[in-house]
Amino acid sequence: MSSPIPDAVEVAVIGAGPAGLTAALVLGRQKRTVVLVDSSQPRNAPATEMHMYLGLDGRSPKDLRRTGMEEVAGHPNVEIVHSTVTGIEVTGPDTPVSLATSDGRSFLAERLLVTAGVRDDVSGIPGVVERFGQGVYHCPFCHGHEVDGRRLAVLTDAPENPAQPGLQAVYLATHFSRDVTLLTNGHPVPDEIRETLARNGVGLEHRPVTELGGTDGALTVSVGDEELTFGAVFHTPREQPRDSVLGLDLETEGAHILVDWQQRTSDPRVFAAGDCARRRDDPVPLAFVARAVAAGQAAGLWIDQDLFRAQAGLG
Ligand SMILES: Cc1cc2nc3c(=O)[nH]c(=O)nc-3n(C[C@H](O)[C@H](O)[C@H](O)COP(=O)(O)OP(=O)(O)OC[C@H]3O[C@@H](n4cnc5c(N)ncnc54)[C@H](O)[C@@H]3O)c2cc1C
């Protein structure tokens, strides 16, 4: 039995990355009315390959997105809106959540799921952002295997944890390359990792980096009046919250919305999953496609259960 989608829905989902698409699939299969709004800026868009995802390892992230969209679109009770959520209003406990989009539509939803991901604040050094995901990599788990044996560098640029770039360099040296350089970019190397760097053969380049050039496999790094060549450069950007979640009055930590084991936020009608969310009992949030899929599945299931209990009068 199918019916036209009203602008009043049971669930509104912000973001059709792996988390939002999976949640929409679960909810669609349970015959919930859903609106899934997406602005087409998934976090891994710069990457041509996706790794560590069983069944699709090495394929384009676009393949997963396209297939996911097709599967979700197969449910007439789910409407996919290609737009940006520009306003969210969460008022009294018994009032639906209200949503406005940049193309002038508005929705009322009994439950809201935020799967908007995070924004990567990539280094402003010229040439870095253009190569992010293609030559400049953020994660040795997602991309280390593909650069095995190359001459590698780790770029330091205002890291959240001063020891992180050095530790990443040591990690790469113990897994993928005997030729790893830590580009300190003028930042001091924390004393506690100096000896570890030396013991693992990591080279140090202290001069400020002024520019990156070249292509994946043959990147150039300008320091002083010299140009160094590397097969790949690792750089961990700072994670920032997406604008869409900034207006929400939810408990957060850094870029993340805190959730419980059911993916529920500090507001009982609002759930969050994927990179934008972090379980309260999770000491380190891991941001991977498979994790986003799993969290999206859990969110879809628990939102459905929450609505079921309310609608069946189970309290
Ligand atoms: C360069 C790069 C490569 C990566 N490679 C890998 C890899 O190989 N393997 C792996 O496991 N992980 C990889 N990751 C991590 C992976 O991309 C994320 O963990 C995953 O995308 C998280 O999924 P998500 O659904 O939470 O968010 P996202 O995939 O970021 O999706 C969020 C969606 O929400 C939408 N959105 C945001 N705000 C709004 C709004 N206001 N209105 C409407 N829509 C909105 C966005 O447009 C986007 O489509 C990589 C990350 C990066 C940066």
The ligand as an SDF file (V2000), in Angstrom:
LIG
                    3D

 53 58  0  0  0  0  0  0  0  0999 V2000
   39.2790   11.9090    1.8380 C   0  0  0  0  0  0  0  0  0  0  0  0
   38.6040   10.8740    2.7000 C   0  0  0  0  0  0  0  0  0  0  0  0
   38.6960    9.5360    2.3530 C   0  0  0  0  0  0  0  0  0  0  0  0
   38.0850    8.5710    3.1490 C   0  0  0  0  0  0  0  0  0  0  0  0
   38.2410    7.2520    2.8220 N   0  0  0  0  0  0  0  0  0  0  0  0
   37.6610    6.3050    3.5870 C   0  0  0  0  0  0  0  0  0  0  0  0
   37.8410    4.9260    3.2770 C   0  0  0  0  0  0  0  0  0  0  0  0
   38.5530    4.5730    2.3420 O   0  0  0  0  0  0  0  0  0  0  0  0
   37.2160    4.0010    4.0690 N   0  0  0  0  0  0  0  0  0  0  0  0
   36.4470    4.3690    5.1460 C   0  0  0  0  0  0  0  0  0  0  0  0
   35.9000    3.4950    5.8210 O   0  0  0  0  0  0  0  0  0  0  0  0
   36.2670    5.6760    5.4600 N   0  0  0  0  0  0  0  0  0  0  0  0
   36.8470    6.6430    4.7020 C   0  0  0  0  0  0  0  0  0  0  0  0
   36.6740    7.9670    5.0220 N   0  0  0  0  0  0  0  0  0  0  0  0
   35.7510    8.3180    6.1270 C   0  0  0  0  0  0  0  0  0  0  0  0
   34.3050    8.3090    5.5820 C   0  0  0  0  0  0  0  0  0  0  0  0
   34.2160    9.1940    4.4970 O   0  0  0  0  0  0  0  0  0  0  0  0
   33.3050    8.7350    6.6560 C   0  0  0  0  0  0  0  0  0  0  0  0
   33.5070    7.9890    7.8330 O   0  0  0  0  0  0  0  0  0  0  0  0
   31.8630    8.5210    6.1630 C   0  0  0  0  0  0  0  0  0  0  0  0
   31.6470    9.2240    4.9640 O   0  0  0  0  0  0  0  0  0  0  0  0
   30.8650    8.9780    7.2300 C   0  0  0  0  0  0  0  0  0  0  0  0
   29.5670    8.8490    6.7390 O   0  0  0  0  0  0  0  0  0  0  0  0
   28.3990    9.8210    7.2500 P   0  0  0  0  0  0  0  0  0  0  0  0
   27.1510    9.2720    6.6500 O   0  0  0  0  0  0  0  0  0  0  0  0
   28.4630    9.9810    8.7160 O   0  0  0  0  0  0  0  0  0  0  0  0
   28.7560   11.2700    6.6590 O   0  0  0  0  0  0  0  0  0  0  0  0
   29.0330   11.7780    5.1700 P   0  0  0  0  0  0  0  0  0  0  0  0
   29.4370   10.6700    4.2810 O   0  0  0  0  0  0  0  0  0  0  0  0
   29.9500   12.9350    5.2920 O   0  0  0  0  0  0  0  0  0  0  0  0
   27.6040   12.2740    4.6640 O   0  0  0  0  0  0  0  0  0  0  0  0
   26.9650   13.3830    5.2440 C   0  0  0  0  0  0  0  0  0  0  0  0
   25.9400   13.9130    4.2530 C   0  0  0  0  0  0  0  0  0  0  0  0
   25.1700   14.9320    4.9130 O   0  0  0  0  0  0  0  0  0  0  0  0
   24.9330   15.9750    3.9930 C   0  0  0  0  0  0  0  0  0  0  0  0
   24.6220   17.2050    4.7300 N   0  0  0  0  0  0  0  0  0  0  0  0
   25.3940   17.8830    5.6170 C   0  0  0  0  0  0  0  0  0  0  0  0
   24.7570   18.9810    6.0580 N   0  0  0  0  0  0  0  0  0  0  0  0
   23.5440   18.9870    5.4300 C   0  0  0  0  0  0  0  0  0  0  0  0
   22.4270   19.8760    5.4430 C   0  0  0  0  0  0  0  0  0  0  0  0
   22.4180   20.9890    6.1950 N   0  0  0  0  0  0  0  0  0  0  0  0
   21.3570   19.5980    4.6630 N   0  0  0  0  0  0  0  0  0  0  0  0
   21.3460   18.4860    3.8820 C   0  0  0  0  0  0  0  0  0  0  0  0
   22.3750   17.6080    3.8280 N   0  0  0  0  0  0  0  0  0  0  0  0
   23.4560   17.8640    4.5930 C   0  0  0  0  0  0  0  0  0  0  0  0
   26.2210   16.0590    3.1790 C   0  0  0  0  0  0  0  0  0  0  0  0
   26.0160   16.6920    1.9320 O   0  0  0  0  0  0  0  0  0  0  0  0
   26.5750   14.5670    3.0260 C   0  0  0  0  0  0  0  0  0  0  0  0
   26.0390   14.0160    1.8380 O   0  0  0  0  0  0  0  0  0  0  0  0
   37.3180    8.9550    4.2820 C   0  0  0  0  0  0  0  0  0  0  0  0
   37.2310   10.3130    4.6320 C   0  0  0  0  0  0  0  0  0  0  0  0
   37.8800   11.2600    3.8670 C   0  0  0  0  0  0  0  0  0  0  0  0
   37.8120   12.7030    4.2800 C   0  0  0  0  0  0  0  0  0  0  0  0
  1  2  1  0
  2  3  1  0
  2 52  2  0
  3  4  2  0
  4  5  1  0
  4 50  1  0
  5  6  2  0
  6  7  1  0
  6 13  1  0
  7  8  2  0
  7  9  1  0
  9 10  1  0
 10 11  2  0
 10 12  1  0
 12 13  2  0
 13 14  1  0
 14 15  1  0
 14 50  1  0
 15 16  1  0
 16 17  1  0
 16 18  1  0
 18 19  1  0
 18 20  1  0
 20 21  1  0
 20 22  1  0
 22 23  1  0
 23 24  1  0
 24 25  2  0
 24 26  1  0
 24 27  1  0
 27 28  1  0
 28 29  2  0
 28 30  1  0
 28 31  1  0
 31 32  1  0
 32 33  1  0
 33 34  1  0
 33 48  1  0
 34 35  1  0
 35 36  1  0
 35 46  1  0
 36 37  1  0
 36 45  1  0
 37 38  2  0
 38 39  1  0
 39 40  1  0
 39 45  2  0
 40 41  1  0
 40 42  2  0
 42 43  1  0
 43 44  2  0
 44 45  1  0
 46 47  1  0
 46 48  1  0
 48 49  1  0
 50 51  2  0
 51 52  1  0
 52 53  1  0
M  END
$$$$
